[in-house]
């Protein structure tokens, strides 16, 4: 089998460990969307591609590959949907997922000029990307400070969910789930490690079902779900296509197995359960 990696960094631990499992029995090749010129010829396509980047150029390449019959994990459409937090929330809520209430503001400066929210909220860049804005706003002064730094930034506003300062990070690769607690970037730091893995079976009843349902709704094979514990009930605050899944034993093996199943056609492309 020929497996293509769409990424600027094939040394990423998840990809590097997966590559080590796939070779020498299979050929793994690297294509950096940022430097690759043109579009691959249909006759030269690999049997499957892993889309581990979300730039416009990467999505363009992924669409080209899909149009010529090459399976891509995750699809360009599913990856792009998870970049727009407004569309993400609309799809999740329409599907009945326990997603946090989300409203959209055209710009942070406009939100500040209008007086802003009256209670503590979380403000995020509407378009998810590396280095985007994620901040707790507890009053007008903090909002004005952020508006000065990100004046034209389109944002989503979500009510702050009181919690213990630890995010539940759930990662899914095909049918396998990996779980950890990670200290929230919105909470004060504490001594000790920031991430603590735990068995997914220790989650409260119903949580795993909600996480798996995300994959069905968004047609994702490899994804992450950030949840908060709201009095025993899960609240989804973000969904990520093809996250890093660092330090999760078994994740590279699960990804290698998914890659081969997809390449051979034994696992077909996912279809969104809810249209965007």
N, C-alpha and C positions, 0 to 999 in steps of 0.2 A: 504494500500500500504506500501511496505518496500522501503525506500530510503537510499542509501549508500552515504556517503561523503568520497571521497578520498582526504585526506588533513592531514597535520601534525597539523593543528590548527582549530578545529571546533568552536573556540570562535571568529574567524574573524567576524567582524560586519555583513557583507553580509550573511555569512552562519548561524550565530547565529539568526539573525532576520528571515531568511527564515525558519529555523528549528522551530522557535516559531510559525510561521504561519501554518506549516504542522502538528504540534502536538497539541493536543493528537489524532486527527483523523487519523494520519498515524504514522508509526514507522520509526524513523530516526536513523540510526546507523553510527558510525564513524570507518573508517579504515585508519590508518596511514601507508602509504607505506614504511616509513623509518624504522618501527619496526615490521611490519607484516611479518611473515615468511611463506614461501611456497606460494601456490596459492589456492584461495577459491574453494571448491567443487561445481560443477555445481548445485547440488540439493539445495545448501544453498544461492544461489544468490538472491540479492534484485531485485526489479522491475525496478529500474533505479539507475544510479550512477552519481554524480557530480564530475568532475575531476578538483579540485582546487589546483593542484600542477603539476610541470612539470619535476620532476626528472626522470632519466632513470628507476628507480624502479617503479615509479608511472605509467609510460607509459607501462611497462611490465605488470603490473596488469590490466591496462585498456584494453590492447590487449587481455589478457586472458578472461576478462569479455565479451568483444565483441564477441570473438570466440565462446563463449557458449551462445550467444543470448541475453545478457543483454545490454540494451542501455546505452551509456555513453555520457554525456554532458560536454565538447565537445569530439569528438572522439580522440583516441590516434593519428591517422594520422594527423588530423587538428591541434592538439596541437603541435605536433612535427614540423610540417611545419612552424609554427609561431616562433619557436625557432631559425631557421636558416635564418638570415636576407638576405643572398644571394639568397636562394631559394624563400623567400618571395617576394623580389623585382622582380625576374624573372617571377614568376607567376602573380604578380600584373600588371606588364608592359605588359605581353603577353595578359592579359585580357582587356587592355585598361584603367586601373585605373590610376588616376593622381598621380602616385607614383614617389617620387624623384629619379633622376638618381643615380644609386648605382654601385660602382665597388668594387671588393674584392682584398685584399692584404693578402698573406700567413702569414705575420707577421708584427708587428709594427716596429720592428728593421730593417727589410728589406725595409720598406717604407722610414724610416728615412735615411738609407744608400744610397738609390737611389735619395735622394734630396727632396723627398716629393712633395706635391702640391704647386703650385705657389700662389694660392689665398686662402681666408678663406674657410675652409671645416669643416664638422662635421665627426669625427671619432668615430665609435662604434665597440664594440665587434661583431664579426660575429655571435656568438652564444649567444642569449638573455638569461639572467639568473639574479638572484638577485646579486647586487653588480657589474654588468658588467661595461665596459668602455663606457662612452658617453661624448665626449669632443669637444669643439670648438678649432680648430687649426688655428691660424692666422699667423703662420710663422715657420721657421726652428727651432728656439730655443724651442718653445712650443712642437714641434714634437719630438725633441730629449729628452726633459724632460719626455714626456709620454713613449717614447721607452725605457728609462731607468727603468721605473716602470713596463711596460708591454712588455718586449722584444719579447717574443714568441707568443704574442696574435694575432690570426687571426682577421682581422678587415675588416669592410666595410667603404668606404669613400663616403660621399655625399656632394655635393656642399652646401654651406651655403645659405639658403634662407633668404634674408633681410625681417625682420618682426618687429612688435612692442614689441616683447619679451613675448607675451602671446601665449601659445599653445591652440588650440581648441581640447578639449578632448571630444570625442563622445563615448558613451557606448551603446551597443545594447544587449537587452535580448529578444530573439525571435523577435517580431514585434514592440517592444517599444524602443525608443531612448531617451537617457539622455545626457545632454550637459553641459559643463562648460568651462570657460577659466581658465587656470592654468599658473602661472608664470613659464616660461621656466627655467630649471636648467642651461641653457647656458647664461641666461640674468642676469644683475645686479638685486639684490633684491630691492623691492619697499615697502613703508609702506602699511599696510593693509593686508587683507587676501590674501593668495596665490591662492585660488580657488574661482571662482565666477560662480555659476550655472546660466543658462539662458534657456528659452524655445527653444527647437530645431526648432520650427517654425520661430524663428528669424534668422536662418542661411540663407545665400544668396541662390538664386535659384540654384539647381543642387547639392548642398552639401549633402543633405540628401540622394539623389539617389545614390551618390558615396559611401556613408557609408553603405547603405543597400546592394549595389552590392558587397562589401567586403565579407559579409556573404555568398552570393551565390557563389562567386569565391572560397573561402577557406572552404566552408562547415562548417561554425561556427554558433552556436546558441547563445553563450554568448561571446562577444568580445569587445575590445576597439580599436579605431582608433585615432591616433594623427595626426592632420592636422595643417598646417600653412597657413596663408592668404597671398598669393602672388598677391597683387594687385586685390583682389576680387576673384581670382581663388584658389581653394583648392589644396594643395600639401600634399599628405600623406607621413609621414616620419616614421611611425611605426604602426604595428598591433599586438595586444596582445590577446591571448586566455584566457578567464575567468579572467578578471582583477578584482580588488577589488571593484570598483564602490562605494566607500565610500561616505556617505553623500547625496546620490541621492534618494530623497523621491520617493517611488514607486518601486524601483529596487528589494527589497526583495519580494514584492507581485508578480512582473512580473516573478521572478525566480521560486517562488513556483508554479505559474500557469503553467509555461513551464515544470517544473518537473513532474507535474501530467499529463499533456497532453502527455508527452513522455512516461511515465509509462503505460498509458492506450493504447498507440499506435495511438492516434488521431493526434499526430505529429510525423511523421516518421523521420528516419535519413536523414541528408542532404548529398547530393552528390556534390562533387566539380564541379564547372562549367568549370574549367580549370585544366588539369592534371599537377602535379608537374613536 
